[in-house]
């Protein structure tokens, strides 16, 4: 499933919507005060779209009630990109999902991989060479 979004450049694009997010939105659509599939997810009492500052205040109240450290909306975006990279999604796909125009912007999410995870990946990548039937001493150079 994908979702059409607008970004800073004012161009619309489609963003892959993972099953977890689609499921959460589906549960929200089943709430008793939802009237149609076109309703906004975050609304005020009359059902109108929240402006950015009202949404930010609600998120901050929820964050504080949960005892979490200060968090910006952009931190959520960074977490999304980092989790995609850490989950093994290739950089080109992450670049497309994040809407980056340059791969160098996406490369910052490579830092999301821990040294231990990278060592494990390197070990798996090199495993076939280690288990080769021909000993290294018999190879012709």
C-alpha positions in Angstrom: 0.0 0.0 0.0 1.2 3.5 -0.6 0.1 7.0 0.4 0.3 10.2 -1.7 2.0 13.0 0.3 3.1 16.5 -0.4 6.5 17.6 0.6 8.3 20.9 0.8 8.8 21.2 -2.9 5.0 21.1 -3.2 5.2 18.1 -5.5 3.1 15.1 -4.7 4.7 11.7 -4.5 3.8 8.2 -3.4 5.3 6.8 -0.2 5.2 3.0 0.6 3.0 2.5 3.7 4.2 -0.5 5.8 1.6 -2.9 7.1 2.2 -1.6 10.6 1.2 1.9 9.7 -1.7 0.7 7.5 -3.0 -1.3 10.4 -2.8 1.6 12.7 -4.7 3.8 10.3 -7.2 1.1 9.7 -7.8 0.9 13.5 -8.2 4.7 13.7 -10.7 4.6 10.8 -12.9 2.3 12.9 -13.3 4.8 15.8 -16.9 5.8 16.4 -16.5 9.5 15.4 -14.9 8.7 12.0 -17.5 9.6 9.4 -15.7 8.7 6.1 -12.5 7.3 4.7 -11.4 10.9 3.8 -11.5 12.1 7.4 -8.2 13.4 8.9 -6.4 11.3 11.5 -5.5 14.2 13.7 -8.5 16.5 14.2 -9.9 19.1 16.7 -13.2 18.7 18.4 -15.3 19.9 15.4 -13.4 17.4 13.2 -11.3 19.9 11.3 -7.6 19.3 10.5 -5.2 20.3 13.2 -2.7 23.0 12.4 1.0 22.2 13.0 1.3 24.0 16.3 -1.8 22.2 17.8 -0.5 18.8 16.6 2.9 19.6 18.1 1.3 20.5 21.4 -0.6 17.3 21.5 2.4 15.2 20.7 4.4 17.0 23.4 1.7 16.4 26.0 1.6 12.7 25.0 5.4 12.5 25.1 5.6 14.1 28.5 2.9 11.8 29.9 4.8 8.8 28.6 8.0 10.1 30.3 10.0 10.2 27.0 12.9 12.6 26.3 12.2 15.7 24.2 11.6 14.7 20.6 11.0 16.6 17.4 8.9 15.5 14.4 12.1 15.3 12.4 13.5 12.9 14.9 10.6 10.5 13.9 11.6 10.9 10.3 15.2 10.2 11.1 14.2 7.1 13.1 12.1 5.9 10.1 15.1 6.2 7.7 17.5 4.6 10.2 15.2 1.7 10.9 14.9 1.1 7.1 18.6 1.0 6.7 19.2 -1.1 9.8 16.6 -3.5 8.5 18.6 -4.1 5.4 16.6 -1.9 2.9 18.9 -0.7 0.1 19.9 3.0 0.0 18.1 3.6 -3.3 14.8 2.4 -1.9 15.3 4.4 1.3 16.2 7.5 -0.8 12.9 7.1 -2.7 10.8 6.5 0.4 12.3 9.5 2.2 12.0 11.7 -0.9 15.7 12.7 -1.0 16.9 14.2 -4.2 20.5 13.1 -3.6 21.8 9.8 -2.4 24.4 11.7 -0.3 21.5 12.9 1.9 20.4 9.3 2.4 23.9 8.1 3.2 23.7 9.7 6.7 21.3 6.9 7.7 24.2 4.4 7.2 25.3 5.4 10.6 22.3 3.6 12.0 24.0 0.3 11.6 25.9 -0.7 14.7 29.5 -2.0 14.4 28.3 -5.4 15.7 25.7 -5.7 13.1 28.1 -4.7 10.4 30.6 -7.3 11.6 27.9 -10.0 11.5 27.0 -9.0 7.9 30.7 -9.0 6.9 31.1 -12.4 8.4 28.1 -13.8 6.5 29.3 -12.1 3.3 32.7 -13.7 3.6 31.5 -17.1 4.8 31.5 -18.8 1.4 35.2 -17.9 1.0 36.0 -19.4 4.3 34.3 -22.7 3.6 35.7 -23.2 0.1 36.8 -26.7 -0.5 40.2 -25.7 -2.0 42.8 -24.6 0.7 44.3 -21.2 0.1 47.8 -22.8 -0.2 46.7 -24.7 -3.3 45.5 -21.6 -5.2 47.5 -20.6 -8.2 48.3 -16.8 -8.4 
